[in-house]
Amino acid sequence: MSIHFHPIRIKEVRRETPSCVSILLEIPAHLQEVFRFRQGQSLTVRTKMDGEEVRRTYSLCSSPLDGEWRVAVKKVDGGLFSSFANEKIRPGDIIEVMPPVGTFFTELNPNQQKKLHGFCRR
């Protein structure tokens, strides 16, 4: 299977702190299986800025149980994409995103997942 970028719409941009936004991606139904993820995986995003391609990788900060794809981007001094994400990106914008990658996770017991998921929502 070749891995490539897909154009993905931004569903929500939420200010989490003065220097961090979380970005909720609107994964279309036909790509949800391709974008299925496990805790600890990340997404690579790509956009053009001033005619140059910029790629960055961010850990997914949503739970696989939530049925959503969210990344958090902290603004870094001089950071091209982090400044763009914190200052300019808006719902409805399109960015290119690769399917989730990474093996930094532990298999979870389904019974434990339900307990932990409920705990996190309190």
DSSP file (Angstrom, degrees, kcal/mol; ACC not computed):
  #  RESIDUE AA STRUCTURE BP1 BP2  ACC     N-H-->O    O-->H-N    N-H-->O    O-->H-N    TCO  KAPPA ALPHA  PHI   PSI    X-CA   Y-CA   Z-CA
    1    1 A M              0   0    0      0, 0.0     2,-0.3     0, 0.0     0, 0.0   0.000 360.0 360.0 360.0 127.0    0.0    0.0    0.0
    2    2 A S        -     0   0    0      1,-0.0     2,-0.5     2,-0.0     0, 0.0  -0.643 360.0-138.8 -85.4 144.0    1.4    3.4   -0.9
    3    3 A I        +     0   0    0     -2,-0.3     2,-0.3    95,-0.0    95,-0.1  -0.884  34.8 155.9-102.7 128.3    1.1    6.1    1.6
    4    4 A H        -     0   0    0     -2,-0.5     2,-0.2    93,-0.1    93,-0.1  -0.934  42.3 -85.9-145.5 170.1    0.2    9.5    0.2
    5    5 A F        -     0   0    0     -2,-0.3    93,-0.2    93,-0.2    91,-0.1  -0.473  33.1-160.1 -79.9 147.8   -1.3   12.8    1.2
    6    6 A H  E     -A   97   0A   0     91,-2.3    91,-2.6    -2,-0.2     2,-0.5  -0.976  26.6-112.8-124.4 139.8   -5.1   13.4    1.1
    7    7 A P  E     -A   96   0A   0      0, 0.0     2,-0.4     0, 0.0    89,-0.2  -0.624  42.7-174.5 -71.9 123.7   -6.8   16.8    1.0
    8    8 A I  E     -A   95   0A   0     87,-3.3    87,-2.6    -2,-0.5     2,-0.2  -0.971  20.1-129.2-127.4 134.5   -8.6   17.1    4.3
    9    9 A R  E     -AB  94  26A   0     17,-0.7    17,-3.0    -2,-0.4     2,-0.6  -0.577  21.5-122.9 -81.5 142.0  -10.9   19.9    5.5
   10   10 A I  E     - B   0  25A   0     83,-2.9    82,-3.2    80,-0.3    15,-0.2  -0.762  26.3-176.3 -82.9 122.7  -10.4   21.6    8.8
   11   11 A K  E     +     0   0A   0     13,-2.8     2,-0.3    -2,-0.6    14,-0.2   0.850  64.2   1.5 -88.7 -39.0  -13.6   21.1   10.9
   12   12 A E  E     - B   0  24A   0     12,-1.4    12,-2.7    78,-0.1     2,-0.5  -0.997  48.8-159.5-152.5 143.8  -12.6   23.2   14.0
   13   13 A V  E     - B   0  23A   0     -2,-0.3     2,-0.5    10,-0.2    10,-0.2  -0.986  21.8-171.0-123.1 118.2   -9.8   25.2   15.3
   14   14 A R  E     - B   0  22A   0      8,-2.9     8,-2.7    -2,-0.5     2,-0.7  -0.939  22.9-131.9-117.7 126.6   -9.9   25.5   19.1
   15   15 A R  E     + B   0  21A   0     -2,-0.5     6,-0.2     6,-0.2    -2,-0.0  -0.649  29.5 172.5 -73.7 115.1   -7.7   27.8   21.1
   16   16 A E  E     -     0   0A   0      4,-2.4     5,-0.2    -2,-0.7    -1,-0.2   0.837  67.5  -8.5 -93.4 -40.4   -6.4   25.6   24.0
   17   17 A T  E >  S- B   0  20A   0      3,-1.8     3,-1.4     0, 0.0    -1,-0.3  -0.870  86.1 -86.9-143.6 173.8   -3.9   28.1   25.5
   18   18 A P  T 3  S+     0   0    0      0, 0.0     3,-0.0     0, 0.0    -3,-0.0   0.773 130.5  31.5 -58.4 -22.9   -2.5   31.5   24.4
   19   19 A S  T 3  S+     0   0    0      1,-0.1    56,-3.4    55,-0.0     2,-0.4   0.144 113.5  66.1-121.9  21.1    0.1   29.6   22.4
   20   20 A C  E <   -BC  17  74A   0     -3,-1.4    -4,-2.4    54,-0.3    -3,-1.8  -0.989  49.5-175.4-148.0 134.9   -1.6   26.4   21.3
   21   21 A V  E     -BC  15  73A   0     52,-2.0    52,-3.3    -2,-0.4     2,-0.4  -0.922  17.5-141.8-119.5 151.4   -4.5   25.4   19.1
   22   22 A S  E     -BC  14  72A   0     -8,-2.7    -8,-2.9    -2,-0.3     2,-0.5  -0.935  16.0-151.2-108.9 142.5   -6.1   22.0   18.5
   23   23 A I  E     -BC  13  71A   0     48,-3.4    48,-1.9    -2,-0.4     2,-0.6  -0.952   0.9-154.7-118.6 119.2   -7.2   21.3   15.0
   24   24 A L  E     -BC  12  70A   0    -12,-2.7   -13,-2.8    -2,-0.5   -12,-1.4  -0.833  14.9-148.6 -94.7 123.9  -10.1   18.9   14.3
   25   25 A L  E     -BC  10  69A   0     44,-3.2     2,-1.1    -2,-0.6    44,-0.7  -0.725   8.5-137.7 -95.6 141.3   -9.9   17.3   10.9
   26   26 A E  E     -B    9   0A   0    -17,-3.0   -17,-0.7    -2,-0.3    42,-0.1  -0.773  22.5-165.0 -98.7  89.9  -13.0   16.3    8.9
   27   27 A I        -     0   0    0     -2,-1.1     5,-0.1   -19,-0.1   -19,-0.1  -0.652  21.7-123.0 -79.4 120.9  -12.0   12.9    7.6
   28   28 A P    >>  -     0   0    0      0, 0.0     3,-2.0     0, 0.0     4,-0.7  -0.230  21.4-111.3 -63.0 153.2  -14.5   11.9    4.8
   29   29 A A  G >4 S+     0   0    0      1,-0.3     3,-1.0     2,-0.2     4,-0.4   0.857 116.5  57.7 -53.4 -40.4  -16.4    8.6    5.2
   30   30 A H  G 34 S+     0   0    0      1,-0.2    -1,-0.3     2,-0.1     4,-0.2   0.636 112.1  41.8 -71.1 -11.2  -14.5    7.0    2.3
   31   31 A L  G <> S+     0   0    0     -3,-2.0     4,-2.2     2,-0.1    -1,-0.2   0.421  84.2  96.7-110.3  -0.7  -11.2    7.6    4.0
   32   32 A Q  T << S+     0   0    0     -3,-1.0     4,-0.2    -4,-0.7    -2,-0.1   0.857  85.8  48.8 -63.0 -34.5  -12.1    6.7    7.6
   33   33 A E  T >4 S+     0   0    0     -4,-0.4     3,-1.1     1,-0.2    -1,-0.2   0.911 111.4  50.0 -68.9 -40.6  -10.7    3.2    7.3
   34   34 A V  T 34 S+     0   0    0      1,-0.2    -2,-0.2    -4,-0.2    -1,-0.2   0.851 115.2  44.7 -63.0 -34.4   -7.5    4.5    5.9
   35   35 A F  T 3< S+     0   0    0     -4,-2.2    -1,-0.2    64,-0.2    -2,-0.2   0.305  79.6 132.7 -95.7   8.0   -7.2    7.0    8.7
   36   36 A R    <   -     0   0    0     -3,-1.1     2,-0.3    -4,-0.2    -3,-0.1  -0.371  39.4-173.8 -57.7 137.9   -8.1    4.6   11.5
   37   37 A F        -     0   0    0     27,-0.1     2,-0.3     4,-0.1    -2,-0.1  -0.888  25.7-136.3-137.6 165.3   -5.5    5.0   14.3
   38   38 A R    >   -     0   0    0     -2,-0.3     3,-1.8    64,-0.1    69,-0.0  -0.834  47.5 -81.5-114.0 156.5   -4.3    3.8   17.6
   39   39 A Q  T 3  S+     0   0    0     -2,-0.3     3,-0.1     1,-0.2    -1,-0.1  -0.283 116.6  31.8 -54.8 140.0   -3.3    5.8   20.6
   40   40 A G  T 3  S+     0   0    0     20,-0.4    64,-0.4     1,-0.3    -1,-0.2   0.372  90.3 123.0  91.8  -4.6    0.2    7.2   20.2
   41   41 A Q    <   -     0   0    0     -3,-1.8    19,-2.5    62,-0.1    -1,-0.3  -0.413  45.8-146.8 -87.5 168.3    0.2    7.5   16.4
   42   42 A S  E     -DE  59 101A   0     59,-2.6    59,-2.1    17,-0.3     2,-0.4  -0.855   5.1-136.4-132.9 165.5    0.8   10.7   14.5
   43   43 A L  E     -D   58   0A   0     15,-2.9    15,-2.8    -2,-0.3     2,-0.5  -0.949  12.3-142.3-120.8 142.0   -0.2   12.5   11.3
   44   44 A T  E     -D   57   0A   0     -2,-0.4    54,-2.6    54,-0.3     2,-0.3  -0.922  20.0-163.7-103.1 128.6    2.0   14.3    8.8
   45   45 A V  E     -DF  56  97A   0     11,-3.2    11,-2.0    -2,-0.5     2,-0.4  -0.812   3.7-166.4-110.9 152.2    0.5   17.5    7.4
   46   46 A R  E     +DF  55  96A   0     50,-2.6    50,-2.0    -2,-0.3     2,-0.3  -1.000  15.2 153.8-140.3 139.1    1.7   19.4    4.3
   47   47 A T  E     -D   54   0A   0      7,-2.0     7,-3.2    -2,-0.4     2,-0.5  -0.955  39.3-110.0-151.3 167.8    0.9   22.8    2.9
   48   48 A K  E     -D   53   0A   0     -2,-0.3     2,-0.4     5,-0.2     5,-0.2  -0.905  29.7-178.9-105.7 133.9    2.6   25.4    0.7
   49   49 A M  E >  S-D   52   0A   0      3,-2.9     3,-2.0    -2,-0.5    -2,-0.0  -0.987  74.1 -13.8-133.2 122.2    3.8   28.6    2.3
   50   50 A D  T 3  S-     0   0    0     -2,-0.4    -1,-0.1     1,-0.3     3,-0.1   0.874 129.5 -55.0  52.3  39.8    5.4   31.3    0.1
   51   51 A G  T 3  S+     0   0    0      1,-0.2     2,-0.4     0, 0.0    -1,-0.3   0.449 117.0 112.1  78.3   0.2    5.7   28.8   -2.7
   52   52 A E  E <  S-D   49   0A   0     -3,-2.0    -3,-2.9     2,-0.0     2,-0.4  -0.862  70.1-119.5-109.2 140.5    7.6   26.3   -0.5
   53   53 A E  E     -D   48   0A   0     -2,-0.4     2,-0.5    -5,-0.2    -5,-0.2  -0.629  29.1-167.3 -76.7 131.3    6.3   22.9    0.7
   54   54 A V  E     -D   47   0A   0     -7,-3.2    -7,-2.0    -2,-0.4     2,-0.4  -0.987   4.9-175.2-122.7 125.8    6.2   22.7    4.5
   55   55 A R  E     +D   46   0A   0     -2,-0.5     2,-0.3    -9,-0.2    -9,-0.2  -0.958   6.0 170.7-120.9 139.7    5.6   19.3    6.2
   56   56 A R  E     -D   45   0A   0    -11,-2.0   -11,-3.2    -2,-0.4     2,-0.4  -0.986  22.5-139.8-142.8 152.9    5.2   18.7   10.0
   57   57 A T  E     -D   44   0A   0     -2,-0.3     2,-0.4   -13,-0.3   -13,-0.2  -0.954  20.6-177.9-116.7 133.0    4.2   15.7   12.0
   58   58 A Y  E     -D   43   0A   0    -15,-2.8   -15,-2.9    -2,-0.4     2,-0.2  -0.984  27.5-116.5-131.7 140.1    1.9   16.0   15.0
   59   59 A S  E     -D   42   0A   0     -2,-0.4    13,-0.6   -17,-0.3     2,-0.3  -0.483  35.4-111.0 -69.9 140.9    0.7   13.3   17.5
   60   60 A L  B     -G   71   0A   0    -19,-2.5   -20,-0.4    -2,-0.2    11,-0.2  -0.591  29.5-170.4 -69.2 131.8   -3.0   12.7   17.5
   61   61 A C        +     0   0    0      9,-3.1     2,-0.3    -2,-0.3    10,-0.2   0.321  58.2  85.6-109.9   6.9   -4.4   14.0   20.8
   62   62 A S  S    S-     0   0    0      8,-0.7    -2,-0.0     6,-0.1     7,-0.0  -0.685  83.5-107.4 -99.8 161.6   -7.9   12.5   20.4
   63   63 A S    >>> -     0   0    0     -2,-0.3     3,-1.7     1,-0.1     5,-0.6  -0.631  17.5-127.7 -85.0 143.5   -8.8    9.0   21.5
   64   64 A P  G >45S+     0   0    0      0, 0.0     3,-0.5     0, 0.0    -1,-0.1   0.761 112.6  61.6 -58.4 -21.7   -9.5    6.4   18.9
   65   65 A L  G 345S+     0   0    0      1,-0.2    -3,-0.0     2,-0.1    49,-0.0   0.666  91.1  66.9 -77.9 -16.6  -12.7    5.9   20.8
   66   66 A D  G <45S-     0   0    0     -3,-1.7    -1,-0.2     2,-0.2     3,-0.1   0.696  96.8-133.6 -78.1 -19.3  -13.9    9.5   20.1
   67   67 A G  T <<5 +     0   0    0     -3,-0.5     2,-0.3    -4,-0.5    -2,-0.1   0.813  69.8 104.1  68.6  28.9  -14.2    8.9   16.3
   68   68 A E      < -     0   0    0     -5,-0.6     2,-0.6     2,-0.1    -1,-0.3  -0.965  65.3-136.0-140.2 159.5  -12.4   12.2   15.6
   69   69 A W  E     +C   25   0A   0    -44,-0.7   -44,-3.2    -2,-0.3     2,-0.4  -0.940  34.7 163.9-118.9 107.6   -8.9   13.2   14.4
   70   70 A R  E     -C   24   0A   0     -2,-0.6    -9,-3.1   -46,-0.2    -8,-0.7  -0.984  14.4-174.8-130.5 135.6   -7.4   16.1   16.4
   71   71 A V  E     -CG  23  60A   0    -48,-1.9   -48,-3.4    -2,-0.4     2,-0.4  -0.940  17.7-138.2-123.5 150.8   -3.9   17.4   16.7
   72   72 A A  E     -C   22   0A   0    -13,-0.6     2,-0.5    -2,-0.3   -50,-0.3  -0.907  13.8-164.0-109.0 137.9   -2.5   20.1   18.9
   73   73 A V  E     -C   21   0A   0    -52,-3.3   -52,-2.0    -2,-0.4     2,-0.4  -0.955   3.6-158.3-126.9 112.3    0.0   22.7   17.6
   74   74 A K  E     -C   20   0A   0     -2,-0.5     2,-0.3   -54,-0.2   -54,-0.3  -0.749  27.9-114.8 -88.8 132.6    2.0   24.8   20.0
   75   75 A K        -     0   0    0    -56,-3.4     2,-0.4    -2,-0.4     8,-0.1  -0.496  32.0-163.6 -69.3 129.4    3.3   28.0   18.5
   76   76 A V    >   -     0   0    0     -2,-0.3     3,-3.0     3,-0.1     7,-0.2  -0.941  31.7 -99.9-114.7 134.9    7.1   28.0   18.4
   77   77 A D  T 3  S+     0   0    0     -2,-0.4     3,-0.1     1,-0.3     5,-0.0  -0.339 111.9   5.1 -54.1 123.6    9.2   31.2   17.9
   78   78 A G  T 3  S+     0   0    0      1,-0.3     2,-0.4    -2,-0.1    -1,-0.3   0.449  94.1 146.3  79.6   0.4   10.1   31.2   14.2
   79   79 A G    <>  -     0   0    0     -3,-3.0     4,-1.6     1,-0.2    -1,-0.3  -0.582  36.8-158.3 -74.9 122.1    8.1   28.1   13.5
   80   80 A L  H  > S+     0   0    0     -2,-0.4     4,-2.0     2,-0.2    -1,-0.2   0.983  88.9  29.3 -64.5 -59.2    6.6   28.2   10.0
   81   81 A F  H  > S+     0   0    0      1,-0.2     4,-3.2     2,-0.2     5,-0.2   0.893 119.0  55.1 -73.2 -37.7    3.7   25.8   10.4
   82   82 A S  H  > S+     0   0    0      1,-0.2     4,-1.9     2,-0.2    -1,-0.2   0.890 111.0  45.7 -64.7 -36.7    3.1   26.4   14.1
   83   83 A S  H  X S+     0   0    0     -4,-1.6     4,-1.9     2,-0.2     5,-0.4   0.926 113.8  49.5 -67.7 -44.3    2.7   30.1   13.5
   84   84 A F  H  X>S+     0   0    0     -4,-2.0     4,-2.8    -5,-0.2     5,-1.8   0.930 112.6  47.4 -57.5 -47.9    0.5   29.5   10.5
   85   85 A A  H  <5S+     0   0    0     -4,-3.2    -1,-0.2     1,-0.2    -2,-0.2   0.888 116.5  43.2 -63.8 -39.9   -1.7   27.1   12.5
   86   86 A N  H  <5S+     0   0    0     -4,-1.9    -1,-0.2    -5,-0.2    -2,-0.2   0.731 128.1  25.8 -79.8 -22.5   -2.0   29.4   15.5
   87   87 A E  H  <5S+     0   0    0     -4,-1.9    -3,-0.2    -5,-0.1    -2,-0.2   0.729 131.5  17.5-113.2 -28.6   -2.6   32.6   13.5
   88   88 A K  T  <5S+     0   0    0     -4,-2.8    -3,-0.2    -5,-0.4    -4,-0.1   0.715  83.4 104.7-124.2 -27.2   -4.2   31.8   10.1
   89   89 A I      < -     0   0    0     -5,-1.8   -76,-0.0    -4,-0.1     3,-0.0  -0.363  46.9-178.9 -68.7 139.8   -5.7   28.4    9.8
   90   90 A R    >   -     0   0    0     -2,-0.1     3,-2.1   -78,-0.0   -80,-0.3  -0.928  36.7 -82.2-136.2 156.1   -9.5   28.4    9.9
   91   91 A P  T 3  S+     0   0    0      0, 0.0   -80,-0.2     0, 0.0     3,-0.1  -0.344 117.1  33.6 -55.3 139.5  -12.4   26.0    9.7
   92   92 A G  T 3  S+     0   0    0    -82,-3.2   -81,-0.1     1,-0.4    -3,-0.0   0.084  88.3 125.2  96.8 -22.2  -13.1   25.1    6.1
   93   93 A D    <   -     0   0    0     -3,-2.1   -83,-2.9   -83,-0.1     2,-0.5  -0.309  56.1-132.8 -64.3 155.0   -9.5   25.4    5.0
   94   94 A I  E     +A    9   0A   0    -85,-0.2     2,-0.3    -3,-0.1   -85,-0.2  -0.943  26.6 174.1-112.8 131.2   -8.0   22.4    3.3
   95   95 A I  E     -A    8   0A   0    -87,-2.6   -87,-3.3    -2,-0.5     2,-0.4  -0.927  34.1-111.7-127.2 159.3   -4.6   20.9    4.2
   96   96 A E  E     -AF   7  46A   0    -50,-2.0   -50,-2.6    -2,-0.3     2,-0.4  -0.758  37.8-175.7 -92.1 136.4   -3.0   17.7    2.9
   97   97 A V  E     -AF   6  45A   0    -91,-2.6   -91,-2.3    -2,-0.4   -52,-0.2  -0.993  18.8-141.7-137.1 136.9   -2.6   14.9    5.5
   98   98 A M        -     0   0    0    -54,-2.6   -54,-0.3    -2,-0.4   -93,-0.2  -0.651  40.2 -93.5 -88.4 153.3   -1.0   11.5    5.4
   99   99 A P        -     0   0    0      0, 0.0   -55,-0.3     0, 0.0   -64,-0.2  -0.225  60.7 -74.3 -59.3 157.9   -2.7    8.5    7.1
  100  100 A P        -     0   0    0      0, 0.0     2,-0.3     0, 0.0   -57,-0.2  -0.184  55.4-178.0 -58.1 145.2   -1.6    7.8   10.7
  101  101 A V  B     +E   42   0A   0    -59,-2.1   -59,-2.6    -3,-0.1     2,-0.1  -0.922  25.3  82.1-137.7 163.6    1.8    6.2   11.4
  102  102 A G        -     0   0    0     -2,-0.3   -64,-0.1   -61,-0.2   -61,-0.1  -0.100  48.3-137.6 117.9 148.7    3.8    5.1   14.3
  103  103 A T        +     0   0    0    -63,-0.1     2,-1.7    -2,-0.1   -62,-0.1   0.031  60.9 122.4-123.8  24.6    4.1    2.1   16.6
  104  104 A F        +     0   0    0    -64,-0.4     2,-0.3     2,-0.0    -1,-0.0  -0.533  53.5  93.5 -89.4  71.3    4.5    3.9   19.9
  105  105 A F        -     0   0    0     -2,-1.7     2,-0.4   -65,-0.0   -65,-0.1  -0.973  64.7-130.2-153.3 164.0    1.5    2.3   21.7
  106  106 A T        -     0   0    0     -2,-0.3   -67,-0.1   -67,-0.1     2,-0.1  -0.958  36.7-106.2-117.0 137.5    0.5   -0.5   23.9
  107  107 A E        -     0   0    0     -2,-0.4     2,-0.4     1,-0.1   -69,-0.0  -0.402  40.1-143.0 -60.0 136.5   -2.3   -2.9   23.1
  108  108 A L        -     0   0    0     -2,-0.1    -1,-0.1     4,-0.0     3,-0.0  -0.822  12.0-118.6-106.5 144.6   -5.2   -2.0   25.4
  109  109 A N    >>  -     0   0    0     -2,-0.4     4,-2.3     1,-0.1     3,-0.7  -0.679  25.7-132.3 -74.0 125.8   -7.7   -4.4   26.9
  110  110 A P  H 3> S+     0   0    0      0, 0.0     4,-1.7     0, 0.0    -1,-0.1   0.836 107.2  53.6 -53.5 -34.3  -11.1   -3.5   25.6
  111  111 A N  H 3> S+     0   0    0      1,-0.2     4,-1.5     2,-0.2     5,-0.1   0.888 109.5  47.8 -67.7 -37.0  -12.6   -3.6   29.1
  112  112 A Q  H <> S+     0   0    0     -3,-0.7     4,-3.1     2,-0.2     5,-0.3   0.871 105.8  59.3 -69.2 -36.9   -9.9   -1.2   30.3
  113  113 A Q  H  X S+     0   0    0     -4,-2.3     4,-2.9     1,-0.2     5,-0.2   0.919 105.4  48.5 -58.6 -44.2  -10.5    1.2   27.3
  114  114 A K  H  X S+     0   0    0     -4,-1.7     4,-2.0     2,-0.2    -1,-0.2   0.914 113.5  47.0 -63.9 -41.8  -14.1    1.6   28.3
  115  115 A K  H  X S+     0   0    0     -4,-1.5     4,-1.8     2,-0.2    -2,-0.2   0.937 116.2  43.9 -64.6 -46.4  -13.1    2.4   31.9
  116  116 A L  H  X S+     0   0    0     -4,-3.1     4,-2.2     2,-0.2    -2,-0.2   0.892 111.0  54.3 -67.0 -39.6  -10.4    4.8   30.9
  117  117 A H  H  X S+     0   0    0     -4,-2.9     4,-0.8    -5,-0.3    -1,-0.2   0.923 110.5  46.2 -61.3 -44.8  -12.5    6.5   28.3
  118  118 A G  H  < S+     0   0    0     -4,-2.0     3,-0.5    -5,-0.2     4,-0.3   0.864 110.4  54.3 -64.8 -36.2  -15.2    7.2   30.9
  119  119 A F  H >< S+     0   0    0     -4,-1.8     3,-1.3     1,-0.2    -2,-0.2   0.889 103.7  55.2 -64.4 -40.8  -12.7    8.4   33.4
  120  120 A C  H 3< S+     0   0    0     -4,-2.2    -1,-0.2     1,-0.3    -2,-0.2   0.722 102.3  57.8 -68.4 -21.0  -11.2   11.0   31.0
  121  121 A R  T 3<        0   0    0     -4,-0.8    -1,-0.3    -3,-0.5    -2,-0.2   0.494 360.0 360.0 -89.5  -3.1  -14.6   12.6   30.4
  122  122 A R    <         0   0    0     -3,-1.3    -1,-0.2    -4,-0.3    -2,-0.1   0.497 360.0 360.0 -76.7 360.0  -15.3   13.5   34.0
